[in-house]
C-alpha cells in the first residue's frame, strides 16, 4: 500500500512538473519574454491570480457574505478559466487595459486583501506579446486545481524548483537561499507560537516558510492559526521576489501575507519604536552590494556605510526585543573587516550574546557567488563571553558545493547533534571556543580559523601541488582565450 501511495504521489508530482515544463516551453516562443527572470515573473503573476481565486472560492464556501476585493470582470474565473475563452489580441488588450489597470487602481481603503493584490502588481508587468501563446499558458495553469490540497502541496514542491531556477537567472539568483541553510537557521533559532518572526530582506520567503512550518506544529485551532499568520512578517524591496514570496505564503494557507514591498533600510533608525520590535529575526541580507546614496544617513554616524549587510545587522540590533534571537548569513568580509565593521562588531558583542558562528565551506551559494559565508546566532540582553565556532565539513569526496552538488539539510545533523553537547570530544576536529578577551585583543577580528583542522595543502605531495597549479593555469588560459573571442 505504501509503495502504491509513493508511486501515485510521484505520478502526481510529475504531472504538475510537466505542466510547468510546458509553460516554460510556450513562453520561450513569445518574443516579449526575455530570459529566465522575466519568464518566472510572468508565470508567477498568472499563478498568483489563479491561487488567489482558489483561495476566494474556499472563502465563499465558508462565508456566503464574502465579497472579493476584485471587480467581477477581472477575477480569474470570469476571463481565464474557460479554455475556449478570449485569445489573441483581444486577450492581450483585456489583460493590459483591464486586468492590470484595474488592479493597480484598486480601492484599498478598509480592505487588506485589496492592498495585498495591488501591492503585488505595483511593479509587475505583462511581458507576453502573443495572445495565442498566452491563452495556451493560461490553459496549462488551469490544469492545476489550487482548491485541492493535494495539488497545492504538490505545487509547493514544484515551486521550490522554480525558485532554484533563479540561481541561473542572472542577478535574480540573489533571491534564493539554499533550503538547507534556511531550514537549519530556523531549526536553531526555533521560533515559537506567539512570537513575532521577521525577515527584513525576505526575498522569496524561504526563511518565513520554514518559520511558519516550525510554529504550525503548535497550532491547535483557527485563532492560533490567525495569530501565527499575523506574526510572520517580511519586507522585500524588489518586485519579483516580493511577488514570489506572496504567492508562496498563500500556497501555504496564509490568506493575507504580512509582507511589505519596501526597503527596510529606507526608514531612519530613530523612527522604529516598540511596536516594531520582534522576537526572532532569520535572514540572509544582500551582501557585496552598496545601497543608494543617502540610505546610510538613516543610521547613527558611527555606523554609516553603504555596505548593505552591515546596515541590515545594525537594523536587526535595533528591532530585536530583550532575549530576542537572530540567525543570519554573513560573508567572511564582515568577520575580518575593519572601520565601521569593527564598531558594529563591538556593539554586537557588548549588547548581544554572539554564542555561535557556523563557518560554511566554499560554494554554498554557487553559482550566484563564490564568497565564503557564515551563520551567526546571537541573543539580545547579555554581552558575549565566549563564541563557539563550528566548521561545517564538506561531504566525503566533495571539493566544493555547486549547482549539481548543493548543500543538503541532512548534512546539518552534525551541527544539530553538537549544538547541545559542545564539549563532546566527538566534535573536537570541527569546533573551537574563543573568549571575548581574545577577540578584544584581535581588535574584534572574528575571522578565526579552526585550530584543530588539517590544512589540505600540507598533506599534498609535490606532484599533486604541481598538478593543481598546472590545472589552475590551464583554466586561466581558457578564460583569457574566451574573453579575447568575445571582444
Secondary structure as UniProt FT lines:
FT   HELIX           2..28
FT   TURN            31..32
FT   HELIX           36..62
FT   TURN            64..65
FT   HELIX           72..74
FT   HELIX           76..79
FT   TURN            83..84
FT   HELIX           88..94
FT   HELIX           95..99
FT   HELIX           100..104
FT   TURN            109..110
FT   HELIX           112..121
FT   TURN            122..123
FT   HELIX           131..141
FT   TURN            142..143
FT   TURN            146..147
FT   HELIX           149..165
FT   HELIX           166..168
FT   HELIX           170..175
FT   HELIX           179..189
FT   TURN            193..194
FT   STRAND          197..199
FT   TURN            200..201
FT   TURN            203..204
FT   HELIX           206..216
FT   TURN            217..218
FT   HELIX           222..231
FT   STRAND          232..236
FT   HELIX           239..251
FT   TURN            252..253
FT   TURN            255..256
FT   STRAND          258..261
FT   HELIX           264..266
FT   HELIX           269..271
FT   HELIX           274..276
FT   STRAND          278..283
FT   TURN            293..294
FT   HELIX           295..298
FT   HELIX           301..303
FT   HELIX           308..319
FT   STRAND          320..331
FT   HELIX           332..336
FT   HELIX           340..351
FT   STRAND          352..359
FT   TURN            362..368
FT   STRAND          373..380
FT   STRAND          386..391
FT   TURN            396..397
FT   HELIX           409..412
FT   HELIX           413..419
FT   TURN            422..423
FT   HELIX           425..427
FT   TURN            428..430
FT   STRAND          431..435
FT   HELIX           436..441
FT   TURN            442..444
FT   TURN            451..452
FT   HELIX           456..459
FT   HELIX           462..486
//
